[in-house]
């Protein structure tokens, strides 16, 4: 007799229709169970519920939206704002206009020891008539208010749970968390709990994040996951865990496009490593990163460049003036440049964009310019370090060459950074201004490399109309590590025909 390997209906999964959420849940919700979706007003509960029903309609599953908090007209208007039509989904206003009449002698809920309240019976009647496969109940807060008694409210919820358990439908109960101390009883009753949070920022757009608090029988991704609520619905950005993402790649050194720089760092940039380019403003950090990116583009690789500090037109114009035009690669799609507004982008969305560029766009070199602006998108330094650790580990495991630009405060004398990422970096390039022969020049040194034997020397670097030029190793530097280096050696500087005066 053949063995039946089909999955029992109760163990089958129901996709939510919310991009990113099904991945967090490991495939979706368990069918024919009751789930609690909680969040403060404006956090996106109704939008998530509508996406759940619309996905069911797409799959040929009937849906029912039972509302105590909004009218049918308001629901259809909310759906239309996202470009959705609710045709084919049953909408049921549980409390009628007459039921809310203050002159009505009979209360909306008339509980007794032998029958459930009008609200609960109204739900059951509607479900029996429409026989939906997906149900949304919006919201428990209104039922709590009408019940006027915690015991009576819990009794009604338990009655609904037992009723739905035999009706083969998956139910979302929405709750706006207006209870004074939270209602943990709902957590114990529900098969799973999804919490939506909305956090206002002092400047910029509000932050939204989602947490799967509980999910029986499902191995889900814990922790907070950023999400956006925009026209078109909710999109969840799964928290990046580098340990889940490994890829095979060939370990090799790739050229920066400048022989002197290659020699300084031990032969080139290693695949699967990240390099921190650090120095004061105007010293040439971005130009150096562009030269490395252009070299990758010339090899036929794809590059993703995330620009936080300056506008895209400025970057393209400046690169062209230095003989490193990027426009042809942007137009062909080989180079992806995204100008990022840190006030509008959540860290989770940024990590998602980088991952998408690597996995879907096949980017082999990633530039983040700069970490100073990216820091402003984070709630604190501790979280930036955690986020960057996961992101850099992920990129390294994908065999990507990563360049991180970190601006330092000050031009001469003591310079400092807002954050120390040196211990996370596989390599560090340090830029400094110095004085020689009455002019300000730029020095570069490699102070760290985990994969190559880098030079311990200091070289001069110069921006020219043909890109960047790195000179030979210089000697007779004084005060480099103090932050105020000066050069009094006999070797000629770049662009000089004669050695500098030396007294």
N, C-alpha and C positions, 0 to 999 in steps of 0.2 A: 504494500500500500504506500503510495508516495507521501512524503512528508510535506505538510503545508508550511511554507516559509513566509507566508504573507504576514505583515505586521498587524497585530490587532488594532481595531479602530481606535481604541482608547490610547494606544501608544504611538499612533501616527502623529506627524507634526503639522501644524497650521502656520503657514508663513504670514507674517504680520503686514507685509506691504510697505514697511518702513525701511529704506535703504540703510544697511549697517546693523540694524537691530537683530535680524535673523542670524547674522554671523556671530554676534555676541551671545545669542541663545543657543548656538550650536545647531541651527537648522529651523528654529521656530518654536512656537508654543505647543505643548501637548494638547491634543484634541480633546474636546468635551470636558474642559475644566473651567473653573472660575478664577479670574485673575484680577488683581487690584492695581489700578494705575493711579498713583497719587501725585499731587503737586499743587503748589499755590496757584491762585488765579493768574492766567497769562503764561503759564509754563509750557503749554502745548498739548494738554490732555485731549481736548476735543479734536484737534488736528490729527493726533495719533489714532484716535478712535475712528475717525472718518477714513483714514488710509487703510485701517484694518478691514473695514466694511467694503471699501472700494476694491481692495485686492480680492476679497471673497467674491464680489460680483464678477470680477475678471475671470475667476476660476470656476464660475458657474455655481457658487454657493450663495444661498439666500441670506439676506442680512436684515436685522431689525435694530433701529435706534430708538430707545425709550428715553424720553427726556422729561425731567422735572424742572430743569434750570433754564432751558431756552425753548423758544417756540419753533415750530417747523419753518416758518419764514426766516427766522434768524439763522437756523442751521443751513438752509439752502443758500442764504446770502454768504455765510462763512465759506461754504464749499465753492461757491462761484468765485470768491476772491482768490482761490487757488487754481481756478480754471477747471473745476470739477462739476459734474452733474450728479445728483443723487437719484436720478431715475432708476427704478429697479430695486431701490432700497426702501423698506417700509419704515416710515417715521411715525412715532406715536407719542403725542403729548399726554403724559400720564395725569396731570392735574389740569382740569378744565378751568375756563374762566369763571364758570359758575361755582366751582369748588373752592375758589379763592375769594369768593364774595364775602366781605367782612360781615354782611348782614345775614349770612347763612346760619341757621340755627344748628345745623348738624356739622360737626367738625369734619375736616378732610379725612382724618384717620379716626375710625371708631373701633378701637381695639376691644376685645373681650376675651374671655378665657376659652371660648370655643371656636372662634374664627379669627382669621388674620385681618389686618387693616385693609382699608379700601385700596391703598397703594399697592400692597403685595398682591392682592387679588386681581387688580388691574393688569399687573405685569403677567401673571399666569394666564389670564384670559387672552391677552394679546399674543403670547407665545403659542398657546394652543391653536389659535386661529391661523397664524402665519407660518408656524413650524420652521423657524429660521435655523440656519446652521451657525450663524455668527450673530451675537447679541452685544449691544453696548447699552449700559445703564448709566445715565448721566442725570443727577449724581447722587451719591450717598449722603452728601452734606444736606441736601434738601430733605431726604428721608429722615435723617437724624433730627432735623429741626421740627418736622411734622410729628415725629414719634414722641418728642418731648421727654423721653425717658430712655436712658442707656440700655436698660434690660429689655424694654420693648423693641428698641432698635436692633439689638443683637438677635433677638428672637425672629424678627422679620428677615434679617440677612441669612440666618441659618435655614429658615423656611425656603428662601429663594435658592440657596445652595442645594438643598435636598431635591427641590423641584427640578432644577436644571440638570442634576445628576442623571436623571432618567430621560432627558429630552434630546440627547445627542446634539448639543450645541456648545460652542466655545464662547464664554462670556467675559467681557471686560467691564468691571465696575469702576467708575471714575469717582475720585474723592478729592476735594480741594483743600483738605487738611485744616478745616476751620475749627475742629475740636480743640478745646483749650490745651490739652496735654497730649494730643495725638491719640489715635485709636489703634492700639496694638492688637486689640481683639480682632480687627479686620485682617491683620497680618496672619494671625493663626488660622482664621477661617479660609482665607484664599489659598489657592494652590501655588500661586506665585505673586510677587509684588515688584512692580516697576515704579521707581521714584523719579520724577522730573523736577529739576531745580532751575530756578531763574535767579541770577545774581546781578544786580545793577553795578555798574562801574562808575567811578568818579568822573571818568572821561571815556568817550567811545561807546560802542554798542554794548548791550548787556550780554552776559555770558550765560549760556545754558548748558547743563550737563545732565546725564542720565545715569542711574545706578540700578542694577538688578539686585534688589535687596534679598530676594528669596525666589527659588524656583525648584520645586520638588521634582526629583527624578531627572534633572537636566544638569549637565556639566556646562555651566555658563562662564563667561568671562567677567570676573568680579572687578570692583573698583569703579571709578567715575569715568564716563565717556562723554566728551564734548559733543554737542549736536547743534545744528542750526535750524531755525524755524523761519522759512522764507516762502515766497510765492512758489507753490508747487509742493509744499508740505515739509515734513521733518526729514532730515538726513543725519544719521548718527555716525560719528567718527570713532571707530573702535580704538581703544587705548592701545598704543603700540607696545608689544612685548617682544623684544628682539630675539629671545630664546626660541620663539616659534617660527622664525624665518631664517633658513639657511639655504645657501646656493653654492654650487661648485664653480670655481673660477681658477684661472691660471695666475699664479703669483709671478709678477714681472714688474720691471721698472719702466715707467713711461716718461718721455721727455717733457720738460716744461716749455720747450721751444727756445730756450736760451742756454747755450753751452756753459757759460759761466755759472749760472744758477744750478744747472744739473751737477756740475762739479762740486759746488758748495754743499749740496744736500746728499752727496754720495752716489750720484749717477742718475737721479731722477725721482719721480714720485712712485711709491709702491702701491700696487693695486690692493684694495682692501684696507687702506689706511686713511687717516685724516690729518691735515696739517693746519695749524693755527698760524695765521699771518697777523702779527701784532705790531703796533707802532702808532705814533701820533698822527693827527689829521694832516693830509696833504703829502704824506711821505712816499706814496706810491703803492699802497696795499692793493687797492682795487685794480690798478693797472697791471700789477703782477698776476693777480688772479685771472684777469682777462687774457693775458698772454698764455697762461696755462690752459685756459678753456679753448682758446683759438688753436693751440697745438693739438688738443684732443679732436677738435672739429676737423682739422686738416688730416687727421688720421682716419676720418670717417666715423668717429664715435658721436653719440648723441650726448648733449650737455644740458643740464637744468641749472638755471641761474636765478636765485631768489634775492630780489633787490629790495632792501628795506629803507635805505638812506636817501637815494637820489632818484629822480625820475628817469623813466626809460629813454625819452628823447635825449636827455643830457648824457646818459651813458653811451648811447649809440654815437652821438656826435663826438664825444671825447675820444672814444675808441678809434673812430675814423681818422681824427686829426693826428693820432699817434701811429697811423699806418696799420691798424688792426681792425678793419671794418667787419662788423658782425651782422650787418643788415642782410647779406645774401643767405646766411645760415638761419636767421630768424624767418625769412620769407620761405625758405625750403622746409622749415619745420625741424631741422636738425638741432637747432638751438631753441630751447624753451626758456624765455625770460618772463618771470612773474614779478611785477611791482607790488609789494605787499604793504598794506596799511596795518601796522601792528595794533591800532586802536579798534580795528574791525574784525581781525582774524583771531580765532581761538588757537591755542597751542595744539589741540587735538586735530583741528582742521589742517594746520600747517603740516603736521606729521603725516596726515593722510595724503596731502598733495605731493610731498616728497616720495612717499611710498608708491603712489600712482605713477609718478614720473619714472621711477626705477623699474617697477614691475610691468606697467603697461607701455610706458614710453621708451624703455630700454636705455635710460640715461646711464652713462658710465662715469661721468664726472658731475659732481654737484657742488655749487658754490653758494654759501650763505653770507650775504653782505648787507648788514653786519650784525653781529651778536648784540651790539649795544642797543639797536632798535628792537631786536627780537626780545630782549630782556623786558621791554615795556609791555609786551603782550602777556607776560607771566605774572602770577600773583605774588611771587617772591623769589629770591635767589635760590632757596633750597629746591623749589619746584623746577626752576630752570636747569639746575644741575642734573636732577633726576630725568627730566625730559630729554636733555641733550645726551645723557649717558645712553638711554635707550635708542635714540635716533642714530647716534654715531656707531653704536654697536651693530645696529641693524644694517647701516650702510656698509660697514666693514665686512660683515658677513655676506653681503651681496657682491663683494668685489669692486665696490665703487670707490673712486678717488674723491675725497671730500676736502674742500678748502673752506676754512672758517676765517672770517675777517673780524678782528677785534680792535676797535679804536681805543687809544689811550688818551687821558687828559694831559694837556700841556704839550709844549713844543720842545723846550730845552729845560735842562735841570731835571728835577724829579718828575717823572711821568708815572701815572698809575692807571689801573683799569677798574671798572665797576665790579668786575667779577673775575675770578681766577679759574680758567678752564685748562690750565697747563697740564694737570694730572690726567685729564681725559684725552689729551691730544697725543697722537703718535709722533708727530713732528711739530717743531715750532720754528718759525722764521721771525726774527726780530729786526725791525727797522729802527734806525736812529738818524736824527740830523747831527751833523758835525761841522766844525768850522775848519777851513784850510785856505790859506793864502787870501784871507779877507772875504771869502764867500761861503755860503751855506750849501753843504752837500749832503748826500744821503749814504748811509752805511747799512749793510745787511749782513746778518750772521745767522747760522743755523745753530741753535742752542740745544736742540733735542731731536733725536731720530731713533725710533725703536727698531727699525728694520735695516738701516744702512749705516755704514761708517762715515759719518759726515765730517766735514772739515771743522776744525776749531778756530778757523781764521775769520777775519773781517774783510769783506769786500765792499767796494764802492758800487752803487747802482745808480743808473741815470736814465731818465726818460728822454727819448729822442723821437724824431718824426717817423722812425721805423720801428717803434716799440720800446723795449727796454734793453739796456746794455749793462752787463755786469763785468766789472774789471777784475784784475788779478788781486790776489791776497795782499792786503796792505799791512805794513808793520809800523811800529812807532806810534801806535794810538795811545792816548792817555785818557783815563777816566771814562771808559766805555760803560762799565757796569754802574757807575755812579749816576748815569743819566745825562752827563754833560761831556760827551767825548770830544776830543780835539786831535787833529792829526798834524804832526810836525815832521813827518818822514821825508825821505828824498825821492820816493817813487812818484812819477807823474800821475796826476789825477786824470780821470776820463775826460777826453776833450781837450786836454792841455798838451801843447807841444813840448813844453819844458817842465821840469820838476818845480814844485812850489818853492818860494823863497824860504830859506831855513836859516835862522840866525842862532 
